[in-house]
Amino acid sequence: MRDKTGPEIEYPTRWGYRIVGTSETDIRAHVLELLADVEHELVLARQSSGGRYISLHLNLVVQDEVQRLAIFEHLVQHEAVRFVV
């Protein structure tokens, strides 16, 4: 059920995800597989001082809420991903 108190989003729209995980290589491969036919940008944003965690920013145009939420769900299910914002 959609939260009616949230902001109204007009689609298509540019959307960003911040992905925090343990393996840049594995996350990049997962994103490439997930978004093979979708133009997107994935950039390394930060790496923890010990090198244990990395943060990547994924930016793309989503066509609708269903696509936006499906991408989120696929991202959080990957074993190298700790969380997605």
C-alpha positions, -999 to 999 in steps of 0.1 A, spaced: 0 0 0 14 34 -9 19 59 18 -4 88 9 15 112 32 47 111 11 55 135 -17 38 131 -51 64 120 -76 59 128 -113 72 101 -136 94 97 -155 119 112 -131 156 112 -124 162 90 -93 193 83 -72 201 54 -49 230 53 -25 243 17 -22 265 7 8 282 -26 6 314 -47 8 325 -53 -28 325 -26 -54 332 -53 -81 302 -75 -71 278 -45 -68 289 -31 -102 283 -65 -118 249 -68 -101 238 -33 -112 250 -40 -148 230 -72 -149 200 -55 -134 201 -24 -156 216 -39 -188 192 -21 -211 188 11 -190 210 41 -192 225 48 -158 255 62 -139 272 44 -111 300 61 -93 321 54 -63 313 79 -36 333 68 -6 353 40 8 357 34 46 391 41 61 397 4 66 385 -4 31 358 -27 44 328 -8 31 321 13 0 294 37 -10 282 40 -46 257 64 -61 234 50 -88 215 76 -109 190 69 -136 156 79 -150 128 57 -136 96 54 -156 72 47 -128 69 38 -91 68 1 -99 102 3 -116 117 25 -89 106 1 -61 117 -30 -81 152 -17 -86 154 -10 -49 142 -45 -40 168 -61 -64 196 -40 -50 189 -48 -13 187 -85 -20 223 -88 -32 247 -104 -7 274 -77 -11 249 -49 -3 244 -38 33 218 -12 27 203 11 1 190 46 6 
